[in-house]
Amino acid sequence: MTKEEELHLRENIRGLIRHVKQKRLNEENELRLIVRSLVEYEAKVLEEATTPDQDPTPNKSTGINVLEDLLKKIVPILEDDFKLLTTDPDQRQSFRSHIVKAVVDTLTPVEANNEAGAEAGELEEVIDIDVGGADEDKFIDIRTDAEKSAEEDPEDPREDFGTGLEAEDQTGRNMAYNTFKKIESNIIDAYELLSNEEDQELFYDYLIANVKLYFDKFESELAGQVSEPTNQAYDMAKGEEGGMEPAPEGPTPDEVEFGL
């Protein structure tokens, strides 16, 4: 090989090396771009998955939409007060029973009042006309001071609140009474927004169901009845600490092989 041929060969080899290096560099850059795009895509998916939906799709029923808005207001109040009752499960059961009954007792007359609004106005006019106010000025009160005091002392409103549930725990009843005062107006206001009978029925039925289901959820959270996983080694160690004989181990492979 002549010197000129050797130089030409070396030049070709250098060119081939440069080509291989450039190709490798291009492949590395292309791979980096691919990896970068995958990382950005995964980050975007993760962000969308962890970001709460600020504008959820409304339900097809107006009654359910109104109820959902109501539950966001009253469920945290029910949960906080329910979980204060930790002395006895009967307290929580009483709280639950009184709240559910109060919801039913509250919405039933509201519906009746909506239907009889016009008739009530006419009845008030009749009463005003028939009774009048002139004779009231002539009334002479002959009660003693003791009788007046006894009649003026108001009854405990919690007794009326618990009507029909006399056997329930009174601590739970008292707590339920205070809690329901916090949420009663929210329930009535939400229900009175609805005039469509189907919306009213859905609101009523789903309100009762959801209140009871949330109480189930709160009770399970308080109970903490999650089964703790264990294994044989822990059970044996626990038995030794308690002075119990550990379970006898089975024969070893060698003992089985030699009939020991």
C-alpha positions in Angstrom: 0.0 0.0 0.0 1.4 3.3 -1.0 1.6 6.3 1.3 -1.1 8.1 -0.7 -3.5 5.1 -0.4 -2.8 4.9 3.4 -3.7 8.6 3.8 -6.8 8.1 1.8 -7.8 5.1 3.9 -7.2 7.0 7.1 -9.3 9.9 5.9 -12.2 7.5 5.0 -11.9 5.9 8.5 -12.0 9.3 10.2 -15.1 10.2 8.1 -16.8 7.0 9.0 -16.0 7.6 12.7 -17.4 11.1 12.5 -20.5 9.8 10.7 -21.0 7.2 13.5 -20.5 9.7 16.2 -22.9 12.2 14.5 -25.5 9.5 14.1 -25.2 8.4 17.7 -25.5 12.0 18.8 -28.6 12.5 16.7 -30.1 9.3 18.1 -29.4 10.5 21.7 -30.9 13.9 21.0 -34.0 12.2 19.5 -34.2 9.9 22.5 -34.0 12.9 24.8 -36.9 14.6 23.0 -39.0 11.5 23.2 -38.3 11.0 26.9 -39.0 14.7 27.6 -42.3 14.5 25.8 -43.3 11.4 27.7 -42.4 13.0 31.0 -44.4 16.2 30.1 -47.3 14.0 29.1 -47.3 12.0 32.3 -47.0 15.1 34.4 -50.0 16.6 32.6 -52.1 13.4 33.2 -51.1 13.3 36.8 -52.0 17.0 37.3 -55.4 16.5 35.7 -56.0 13.4 37.9 -55.2 15.2 41.1 -56.9 18.5 40.4 -60.5 18.5 41.6 -63.2 19.2 39.1 -64.2 22.8 39.8 -67.2 22.7 37.4 -68.8 19.3 37.7 -71.5 18.3 35.2 -74.9 19.0 36.8 -77.4 16.2 37.3 -80.3 15.9 35.0 -82.7 16.5 38.0 -82.9 20.0 39.5 -84.0 18.4 42.7 -80.8 16.3 43.0 -78.7 19.4 42.1 -80.3 21.4 44.9 -79.8 18.5 47.3 -76.2 18.1 46.4 -75.6 21.8 47.2 -77.5 21.3 50.5 -75.5 18.3 51.5 -72.2 20.2 51.1 -73.5 22.6 53.8 -75.1 20.2 56.3 -73.0 17.0 56.2 -69.9 18.6 57.8 -72.1 19.9 60.6 -73.7 16.5 61.1 -70.3 14.8 61.1 -68.6 17.1 63.6 -71.5 16.8 66.1 -72.1 13.1 65.6 -68.4 12.3 66.3 -68.5 14.2 69.6 -70.7 11.3 71.0 -68.1 8.8 71.9 -69.2 7.6 75.4 -71.8 5.1 74.2 -73.0 3.9 70.8 -76.6 4.5 72.0 -75.9 8.2 72.0 -75.0 8.1 68.4 -78.0 6.0 67.5 -80.3 8.4 69.3 -78.7 11.3 67.6 -79.2 9.6 64.2 -82.8 8.7 64.9 -83.7 12.2 66.0 -82.1 13.9 63.1 -83.8 11.7 60.5 -87.2 12.1 62.2 -86.7 15.8 62.4 -86.0 16.0 58.7 -89.2 14.1 58.0 -91.2 16.1 60.5 -89.9 19.4 59.0 -90.4 18.7 55.3 -93.9 17.2 55.7 -95.6 20.4 56.9 -93.6 22.5 54.5 -95.1 20.7 51.6 -98.6 21.0 53.1 -98.1 24.7 53.7 -97.0 25.3 50.1 -100.2 23.6 48.8 -102.5 25.4 51.2 -101.0 28.9 51.0 -104.0 30.6 49.5 -106.5 28.9 51.8 -104.5 30.0 54.9 -104.8 33.6 53.8 -108.5 33.4 53.5 -108.8 31.6 56.9 -106.9 34.4 58.6 -109.3 37.0 57.2 -112.3 35.0 58.6 -110.7 34.7 62.0 -110.0 38.4 62.1 -113.6 39.2 61.3 -115.2 36.7 63.7 -112.9 37.3 66.7 -112.3 41.0 66.6 -110.2 42.8 69.2 -112.7 44.8 71.2 -113.5 42.1 73.8 -109.9 41.4 74.5 -109.5 44.8 76.2 -112.3 43.8 78.7 -110.7 40.5 79.8 -110.0 40.3 83.6 -107.2 37.9 84.6 -108.1 36.2 87.9 -105.1 33.9 88.0 -102.7 34.1 91.0 -99.1 35.0 90.5 -98.1 31.3 91.0 -100.5 30.2 88.4 -99.3 32.8 86.0 -95.7 31.8 86.5 -96.5 28.2 86.0 -98.3 28.8 82.7 -95.7 31.2 81.5 -92.8 28.8 82.0 -92.1 27.3 78.6 -91.8 23.6 78.1 -88.5 22.1 77.2 -88.6 22.2 73.4 -86.4 19.1 73.3 -89.3 17.1 74.7 -91.3 17.9 71.6 -88.3 17.3 69.4 -88.1 13.7 70.8 -91.8 12.9 70.5 -92.2 9.3 69.4 -88.6 8.4 70.3 -88.9 8.5 74.1 -86.8 5.4 74.6 -83.8 6.9 72.9 -80.7 8.2 74.7 -81.4 11.8 75.9 -77.8 13.0 75.4 -78.0 12.0 71.8 -81.4 13.7 71.6 -80.1 16.9 73.1 -77.2 17.0 70.7 -79.4 16.3 67.8 -81.7 19.1 68.8 -78.9 21.6 68.8 -77.5 20.3 65.6 -80.8 20.4 63.8 -81.3 24.0 64.7 -78.1 24.7 62.8 -79.3 23.0 59.6 -83.1 23.3 59.7 -83.3 26.6 57.8 -80.9 25.3 55.1 -83.2 22.3 54.5 -86.4 24.3 54.3 -84.9 27.0 52.1 -83.5 24.3 49.7 -86.8 22.4 49.5 -88.9 25.6 49.0 -86.9 26.3 45.9 -88.6 23.4 44.2 -92.1 23.5 42.9 -92.0 20.5 40.5 -93.5 17.5 42.2 -90.9 15.1 40.8 -88.0 17.3 42.0 -89.6 17.5 45.4 -90.0 13.7 45.7 -86.4 13.1 44.6 -85.1 15.7 46.9 -87.0 14.3 49.9 -86.2 10.6 49.2 -82.5 11.2 48.4 -82.1 13.5 51.4 -83.3 10.9 53.8 -81.2 8.2 52.2 -78.1 10.3 52.1 -78.4 11.4 55.7 -78.6 7.8 56.8 -75.8 6.7 54.5 -73.5 9.4 55.9 -74.3 8.3 59.4 -73.3 4.8 58.4 -70.0 6.2 57.1 -69.4 8.3 60.3 -70.1 5.2 62.5 -67.7 3.0 60.5 -65.0 5.7 60.8 -65.4 5.8 64.6 -65.6 2.1 65.0 -62.3 1.5 63.2 -63.2 -2.1 62.7 -60.4 -2.8 60.1 -58.9 -6.2 60.4 -55.2 -5.9 61.1 -53.1 -8.4 59.0 -50.9 -10.8 60.9 -48.6 -13.8 60.3 -47.5 -17.0 62.0 -44.2 -15.5 63.4 -46.1 -12.7 65.1 -48.7 -15.0 66.6 -46.0 -17.3 68.0 -44.1 -14.4 69.5 -47.3 -13.0 71.0 -48.1 -16.5 72.4 -44.6 -16.7 74.1 -45.1 -13.2 75.7 -48.4 -14.4 77.1 -46.9 -17.6 78.6 -48.5 -19.8 76.0 -46.7 -22.7 74.4 -45.9 -22.1 70.7 -47.5 -24.4 68.3 -45.2 -27.5 67.6 -43.3 -27.3 64.4 -43.7 -30.0 61.8 -40.9 -32.5 60.9 -37.9 -31.2 59.0 -37.2 -32.4 55.4 -34.3 -34.6 56.8 -36.5 -36.2 59.4 -39.1 -37.0 56.8 -36.5 -38.5 54.5 -35.0 -40.8 57.1 -38.3 -41.6 58.8 -37.5 -39.8 62.0 
